[in-house]
Amino acid sequence: MNGIMFMIVPLGVVGPWQVVIIALVILLLFGGKKIPELMKGLGKGVKSFKEGINEVDEQIKDIDKDLDKAVSDKSEKN
């Protein structure tokens, strides 16, 4: 029964040693010259994702304003 307890590892918990190991593996796989290019691409992707989220948020706000206006116009007619 104790052996099973050691196999259960909480997901999403990354300690400092795990980060160091991951960084070393990335360095070994891609090399020092390729990492800045990868990070630049990752940064562009994150920026594009944030812009997309902001655009969707603005569209939701516009739709909400239109719905509020339609409801107020309908209530004024009654």
A tleap script that builds the chain and sets N, CA, C and O, in Angstrom:
source leaprc.protein.ff14SB
mol = sequence {
  NMET ASN GLY ILE MET PHE MET ILE VAL PRO
  LEU GLY VAL VAL GLY PRO TRP GLN VAL VAL
  ILE ILE ALA LEU VAL ILE LEU LEU LEU PHE
  GLY GLY LYS LYS ILE PRO GLU LEU MET LYS
  GLY LEU GLY LYS GLY VAL LYS SER PHE LYS
  GLU GLY ILE ASN GLU VAL ASP GLU GLN ILE
  LYS ASP ILE ASP LYS ASP LEU ASP LYS ALA
  VAL SER ASP LYS SER GLU LYS CASN
}
set mol.1.N position { 0.827 -1.192 0.000 }
set mol.1.CA position { 0.000 0.000 0.000 }
set mol.1.C position { 0.872 1.258 0.000 }
set mol.1.O position { 0.532 2.247 -0.649 }
set mol.2.N position { 1.988 1.225 0.719 }
set mol.2.CA position { 2.876 2.387 0.748 }
set mol.2.C position { 3.501 2.650 -0.604 }
set mol.2.O position { 3.773 3.804 -0.936 }
set mol.3.N position { 3.737 1.616 -1.396 }
set mol.3.CA position { 4.304 1.784 -2.726 }
set mol.3.C position { 3.391 2.580 -3.633 }
set mol.3.O position { 3.857 3.348 -4.475 }
set mol.4.N position { 2.105 2.400 -3.465 }
set mol.4.CA position { 1.136 3.149 -4.273 }
set mol.4.C position { 1.162 4.622 -3.908 }
set mol.4.O position { 1.018 5.476 -4.782 }
set mol.5.N position { 1.341 4.925 -2.657 }
set mol.5.CA position { 1.341 6.320 -2.206 }
set mol.5.C position { 2.517 7.095 -2.808 }
set mol.5.O position { 2.395 8.294 -3.060 }
set mol.6.N position { 3.645 6.434 -3.041 }
set mol.6.CA position { 4.794 7.113 -3.620 }
set mol.6.C position { 4.590 7.407 -5.104 }
set mol.6.O position { 5.241 8.292 -5.658 }
set mol.7.N position { 3.694 6.673 -5.744 }
set mol.7.CA position { 3.448 6.868 -7.168 }
set mol.7.C position { 2.515 8.049 -7.426 }
set mol.7.O position { 2.478 8.572 -8.539 }
set mol.8.N position { 1.773 8.467 -6.425 }
set mol.8.CA position { 0.843 9.581 -6.591 }
set mol.8.C position { 1.615 10.879 -6.430 }
set mol.8.O position { 2.118 11.183 -5.348 }
set mol.9.N position { 1.705 11.645 -7.515 }
set mol.9.CA position { 2.447 12.896 -7.518 }
set mol.9.C position { 1.483 13.997 -7.923 }
set mol.9.O position { 0.800 13.871 -8.939 }
set mol.10.N position { 1.412 15.077 -7.150 }
set mol.10.CA position { 0.512 16.162 -7.543 }
set mol.10.C position { 0.968 16.805 -8.842 }
set mol.10.O position { 2.141 17.144 -8.997 }
set mol.11.N position { 0.047 16.970 -9.767 }
set mol.11.CA position { 0.378 17.583 -11.045 }
set mol.11.C position { 0.426 19.101 -10.896 }
set mol.11.O position { -0.316 19.671 -10.097 }
set mol.12.N position { 1.271 19.738 -11.640 }
set mol.12.CA position { 1.354 21.191 -11.614 }
set mol.12.C position { 2.340 21.729 -10.602 }
set mol.12.O position { 2.528 22.943 -10.528 }
set mol.13.N position { 2.973 20.877 -9.823 }
set mol.13.CA position { 3.943 21.322 -8.832 }
set mol.13.C position { 5.332 21.140 -9.427 }
set mol.13.O position { 5.785 20.014 -9.632 }
set mol.14.N position { 6.000 22.248 -9.701 }
set mol.14.CA position { 7.335 22.198 -10.273 }
set mol.14.C position { 8.269 22.943 -9.332 }
set mol.14.O position { 8.120 24.141 -9.095 }
set mol.15.N position { 9.225 22.210 -8.807 }
set mol.15.CA position { 10.188 22.795 -7.884 }
set mol.15.C position { 11.374 23.379 -8.622 }
set mol.15.O position { 11.459 23.273 -9.846 }
set mol.16.N position { 12.286 23.991 -7.894 }
set mol.16.CA position { 13.442 24.623 -8.534 }
set mol.16.C position { 14.358 23.622 -9.246 }
set mol.16.O position { 14.933 23.947 -10.285 }
set mol.17.N position { 14.498 22.420 -8.703 }
set mol.17.CA position { 15.353 21.430 -9.362 }
set mol.17.C position { 14.745 20.963 -10.674 }
set mol.17.O position { 15.465 20.704 -11.638 }
set mol.18.N position { 13.427 20.856 -10.716 }
set mol.18.CA position { 12.779 20.450 -11.961 }
set mol.18.C position { 12.977 21.521 -13.038 }
set mol.18.O position { 13.179 21.197 -14.208 }
set mol.19.N position { 12.917 22.779 -12.645 }
set mol.19.CA position { 13.136 23.864 -13.598 }
set mol.19.C position { 14.559 23.812 -14.143 }
set mol.19.O position { 14.773 23.996 -15.341 }
set mol.20.N position { 15.519 23.565 -13.281 }
set mol.20.CA position { 16.917 23.471 -13.720 }
set mol.20.C position { 17.097 22.313 -14.691 }
set mol.20.O position { 17.765 22.455 -15.715 }
set mol.21.N position { 16.507 21.175 -14.374 }
set mol.21.CA position { 16.620 20.006 -15.254 }
set mol.21.C position { 15.972 20.281 -16.599 }
set mol.21.O position { 16.540 19.947 -17.639 }
set mol.22.N position { 14.794 20.884 -16.592 }
set mol.22.CA position { 14.101 21.217 -17.854 }
set mol.22.C position { 14.948 22.183 -18.676 }
set mol.22.O position { 15.079 22.011 -19.888 }
set mol.23.N position { 15.524 23.197 -18.032 }
set mol.23.CA position { 16.363 24.162 -18.743 }
set mol.23.C position { 17.588 23.485 -19.354 }
set mol.23.O position { 17.967 23.797 -20.483 }
set mol.24.N position { 18.200 22.573 -18.626 }
set mol.24.CA position { 19.360 21.856 -19.160 }
set mol.24.C position { 18.983 20.976 -20.354 }
set mol.24.O position { 19.724 20.907 -21.334 }
set mol.25.N position { 17.849 20.315 -20.273 }
set mol.25.CA position { 17.401 19.478 -21.389 }
set mol.25.C position { 17.141 20.334 -22.619 }
set mol.25.O position { 17.520 19.962 -23.729 }
set mol.26.N position { 16.495 21.482 -22.425 }
set mol.26.CA position { 16.232 22.386 -23.555 }
set mol.26.C position { 17.550 22.874 -24.149 }
set mol.26.O position { 17.704 22.924 -25.370 }
set mol.27.N position { 18.489 23.231 -23.297 }
set mol.27.CA position { 19.797 23.686 -23.776 }
set mol.27.C position { 20.512 22.594 -24.571 }
set mol.27.O position { 21.124 22.872 -25.603 }
set mol.28.N position { 20.435 21.369 -24.096 }
set mol.28.CA position { 21.078 20.258 -24.802 }
set mol.28.C position { 20.389 19.965 -26.134 }
set mol.28.O position { 21.052 19.667 -27.128 }
set mol.29.N position { 19.065 20.050 -26.152 }
set mol.29.CA position { 18.325 19.720 -27.376 }
set mol.29.C position { 18.492 20.778 -28.467 }
set mol.29.O position { 18.689 20.449 -29.637 }
set mol.30.N position { 18.410 22.042 -28.077 }
set mol.30.CA position { 18.373 23.109 -29.077 }
set mol.30.C position { 19.682 23.873 -29.223 }
set mol.30.O position { 19.909 24.497 -30.260 }
set mol.31.N position { 20.529 23.842 -28.239 }
set mol.31.CA position { 21.783 24.577 -28.314 }
set mol.31.C position { 21.602 26.041 -27.949 }
set mol.31.O position { 20.483 26.555 -27.933 }
set mol.32.N position { 22.696 26.696 -27.660 }
set mol.32.CA position { 22.652 28.086 -27.203 }
set mol.32.C position { 22.220 29.077 -28.257 }
set mol.32.O position { 21.638 30.108 -27.921 }
set mol.33.N position { 22.487 28.798 -29.533 }
set mol.33.CA position { 22.147 29.748 -30.596 }
set mol.33.C position { 20.668 29.716 -30.947 }
set mol.33.O position { 20.105 30.729 -31.365 }
set mol.34.N position { 20.050 28.587 -30.784 }
set mol.34.CA position { 18.653 28.432 -31.205 }
set mol.34.C position { 17.671 28.937 -30.145 }
set mol.34.O position { 16.546 29.299 -30.487 }
set mol.35.N position { 18.061 28.970 -28.883 }
set mol.35.CA position { 17.151 29.341 -27.799 }
set mol.35.C position { 16.614 30.767 -27.938 }
set mol.35.O position { 15.413 30.959 -27.749 }
set mol.36.N position { 17.440 31.794 -28.261 }
set mol.36.CA position { 16.865 33.135 -28.429 }
set mol.36.C position { 15.800 33.200 -29.528 }
set mol.36.O position { 14.807 33.917 -29.401 }
set mol.37.N position { 16.016 32.450 -30.598 }
set mol.37.CA position { 15.011 32.417 -31.666 }
set mol.37.C position { 13.723 31.779 -31.175 }
set mol.37.O position { 12.631 32.249 -31.497 }
set mol.38.N position { 13.845 30.718 -30.400 }
set mol.38.CA position { 12.655 30.062 -29.852 }
set mol.38.C position { 11.899 30.987 -28.910 }
set mol.38.O position { 10.671 31.051 -28.950 }
set mol.39.N position { 12.631 31.702 -28.065 }
set mol.39.CA position { 11.986 32.614 -27.111 }
set mol.39.C position { 11.319 33.783 -27.837 }
set mol.39.O position { 10.253 34.243 -27.428 }
set mol.40.N position { 11.945 34.261 -28.908 }
set mol.40.CA position { 11.345 35.336 -29.697 }
set mol.40.C position { 10.025 34.868 -30.304 }
set mol.40.O position { 9.028 35.589 -30.264 }
set mol.41.N position { 10.021 33.675 -30.859 }
set mol.41.CA position { 8.795 33.118 -31.423 }
set mol.41.C position { 7.733 32.906 -30.361 }
set mol.41.O position { 6.553 33.164 -30.597 }
set mol.42.N position { 8.148 32.436 -29.188 }
set mol.42.CA position { 7.204 32.244 -28.089 }
set mol.42.C position { 6.615 33.579 -27.654 }
set mol.42.O position { 5.416 33.676 -27.393 }
set mol.43.N position { 7.450 34.601 -27.577 }
set mol.43.CA position { 6.963 35.938 -27.199 }
set mol.43.C position { 5.963 36.480 -28.198 }
set mol.43.O position { 4.958 37.076 -27.810 }
set mol.44.N position { 6.226 36.280 -29.487 }
set mol.44.CA position { 5.280 36.726 -30.513 }
set mol.44.C position { 3.961 35.972 -30.394 }
set mol.44.O position { 2.887 36.552 -30.558 }
set mol.45.N position { 4.050 34.695 -30.112 }
set mol.45.CA position { 2.834 33.898 -29.952 }
set mol.45.C position { 2.000 34.353 -28.772 }
set mol.45.O position { 0.776 34.433 -28.871 }
set mol.46.N position { 2.651 34.654 -27.655 }
set mol.46.CA position { 1.943 35.135 -26.472 }
set mol.46.C position { 1.306 36.489 -26.758 }
set mol.46.O position { 0.167 36.736 -26.360 }
set mol.47.N position { 2.036 37.369 -27.447 }
set mol.47.CA position { 1.510 38.689 -27.781 }
set mol.47.C position { 0.285 38.566 -28.672 }
set mol.47.O position { -0.713 39.254 -28.458 }
set mol.48.N position { 0.355 37.692 -29.670 }
set mol.48.CA position { -0.768 37.471 -30.578 }
set mol.48.C position { -1.966 36.908 -29.818 }
set mol.48.O position { -3.104 37.303 -30.073 }
set mol.49.N position { -1.718 35.991 -28.892 }
set mol.49.CA position { -2.786 35.405 -28.093 }
set mol.49.C position { -3.480 36.476 -27.253 }
set mol.49.O position { -4.708 36.511 -27.182 }
set mol.50.N position { -2.695 37.353 -26.617 }
set mol.50.CA position { -3.272 38.425 -25.797 }
set mol.50.C position { -4.092 39.385 -26.659 }
set mol.50.O position { -5.166 39.826 -26.250 }
set mol.51.N position { -3.585 39.707 -27.849 }
set mol.51.CA position { -4.339 40.580 -28.750 }
set mol.51.C position { -5.667 39.939 -29.139 }
set mol.51.O position { -6.691 40.620 -29.198 }
set mol.52.N position { -5.656 38.656 -29.401 }
set mol.52.CA position { -6.881 37.937 -29.737 }
set mol.52.C position { -7.877 37.956 -28.595 }
set mol.52.O position { -9.075 38.139 -28.815 }
set mol.53.N position { -7.389 37.767 -27.371 }
set mol.53.CA position { -8.270 37.805 -26.201 }
set mol.53.C position { -8.868 39.195 -26.040 }
set mol.53.O position { -10.060 39.326 -25.760 }
set mol.54.N position { -8.055 40.235 -26.214 }
set mol.54.CA position { -8.556 41.605 -26.091 }
set mol.54.C position { -9.598 41.900 -27.165 }
set mol.54.O position { -10.584 42.587 -26.898 }
set mol.55.N position { -9.386 41.385 -28.379 }
set mol.55.CA position { -10.333 41.600 -29.463 }
set mol.55.C position { -11.675 40.931 -29.153 }
set mol.55.O position { -12.733 41.519 -29.374 }
set mol.56.N position { -11.625 39.726 -28.650 }
set mol.56.CA position { -12.859 39.020 -28.284 }
set mol.56.C position { -13.560 39.747 -27.149 }
set mol.56.O position { -14.787 39.850 -27.144 }
set mol.57.N position { -12.798 40.253 -26.187 }
set mol.57.CA position { -13.378 40.994 -25.070 }
set mol.57.C position { -14.096 42.252 -25.561 }
set mol.57.O position { -15.191 42.569 -25.094 }
set mol.58.N position { -13.484 42.961 -26.494 }
set mol.58.CA position { -14.122 44.148 -27.063 }
set mol.58.C position { -15.409 43.782 -27.805 }
set mol.58.O position { -16.405 44.498 -27.704 }
set mol.59.N position { -15.394 42.677 -28.548 }
set mol.59.CA position { -16.593 42.247 -29.262 }
set mol.59.C position { -17.712 41.902 -28.291 }
set mol.59.O position { -18.876 42.216 -28.540 }
set mol.60.N position { -17.362 41.258 -27.189 }
set mol.60.CA position { -18.368 40.920 -26.178 }
set mol.60.C position { -18.953 42.185 -25.575 }
set mol.60.O position { -20.162 42.263 -25.357 }
set mol.61.N position { -18.113 43.180 -25.303 }
set mol.61.CA position { -18.599 44.441 -24.748 }
set mol.61.C position { -19.525 45.150 -25.737 }
set mol.61.O position { -20.544 45.711 -25.338 }
set mol.62.N position { -19.175 45.126 -27.024 }
set mol.62.CA position { -20.020 45.751 -28.040 }
set mol.62.C position { -21.379 45.058 -28.122 }
set mol.62.O position { -22.414 45.718 -28.215 }
set mol.63.N position { -21.372 43.741 -28.086 }
set mol.63.CA position { -22.629 42.991 -28.133 }
set mol.63.C position { -23.459 43.290 -26.896 }
set mol.63.O position { -24.677 43.440 -26.991 }
set mol.64.N position { -22.820 43.378 -25.746 }
set mol.64.CA position { -23.534 43.687 -24.510 }
set mol.64.C position { -24.176 45.068 -24.583 }
set mol.64.O position { -25.310 45.248 -24.140 }
set mol.65.N position { -23.456 46.051 -25.142 }
set mol.65.CA position { -24.019 47.396 -25.297 }
set mol.65.C position { -25.218 47.378 -26.242 }
set mol.65.O position { -26.233 48.023 -25.980 }
set mol.66.N position { -25.093 46.625 -27.356 }
set mol.66.CA position { -26.188 46.531 -28.301 }
set mol.66.C position { -27.416 45.883 -27.667 }
set mol.66.O position { -28.543 46.319 -27.900 }
set mol.67.N position { -27.196 44.849 -26.871 }
set mol.67.CA position { -28.317 44.186 -26.208 }
set mol.67.C position { -28.974 45.106 -25.183 }
set mol.67.O position { -30.200 45.151 -25.082 }
set mol.68.N position { -28.166 45.836 -24.427 }
set mol.68.CA position { -28.718 46.774 -23.454 }
set mol.68.C position { -29.541 47.853 -24.151 }
set mol.68.O position { -30.605 48.239 -23.667 }
set mol.69.N position { -29.046 48.337 -25.286 }
set mol.69.CA position { -29.769 49.358 -26.037 }
set mol.69.C position { -31.082 48.799 -26.575 }
set mol.69.O position { -32.113 49.470 -26.521 }
set mol.70.N position { -31.049 47.573 -27.093 }
set mol.70.CA position { -32.264 46.961 -27.627 }
set mol.70.C position { -33.297 46.747 -26.520 }
set mol.70.O position { -34.489 46.956 -26.743 }
set mol.71.N position { -32.856 46.338 -25.341 }
set mol.71.CA position { -33.775 46.127 -24.227 }
set mol.71.C position { -34.359 47.451 -23.765 }
set mol.71.O position { -35.555 47.525 -23.481 }
set mol.72.N position { -33.547 48.500 -23.682 }
set mol.72.CA position { -34.061 49.793 -23.229 }
set mol.72.C position { -35.015 50.402 -24.256 }
set mol.72.O position { -36.000 51.037 -23.879 }
set mol.73.N position { -34.731 50.214 -25.563 }
set mol.73.CA position { -35.631 50.696 -26.606 }
set mol.73.C position { -36.963 49.966 -26.543 }
set mol.73.O position { -38.009 50.591 -26.714 }
set mol.74.N position { -36.952 48.692 -26.309 }
set mol.74.CA position { -38.177 47.905 -26.236 }
set mol.74.C position { -38.991 48.275 -25.011 }
set mol.74.O position { -40.219 48.322 -25.079 }
set mol.75.N position { -38.326 48.539 -23.886 }
set mol.75.CA position { -39.056 48.897 -22.676 }
set mol.75.C position { -39.649 50.301 -22.775 }
set mol.75.O position { -40.679 50.580 -22.161 }
set mol.76.N position { -39.019 51.177 -23.531 }
set mol.76.CA position { -39.562 52.532 -23.743 }
set mol.76.C position { -40.812 52.488 -24.606 }
set mol.76.O position { -41.716 53.302 -24.417 }
set mol.77.N position { -40.881 51.558 -25.548 }
set mol.77.CA position { -42.047 51.438 -26.418 }
set mol.77.C position { -43.252 50.896 -25.657 }
set mol.77.O position { -44.389 51.195 -26.023 }
set mol.78.N position { -43.033 50.120 -24.624 }
set mol.78.CA position { -44.129 49.540 -23.857 }
set mol.78.C position { -44.514 50.508 -22.803 }
set mol.78.O position { -45.427 50.239 -22.022 }
savepdb mol mol.pdb
quit
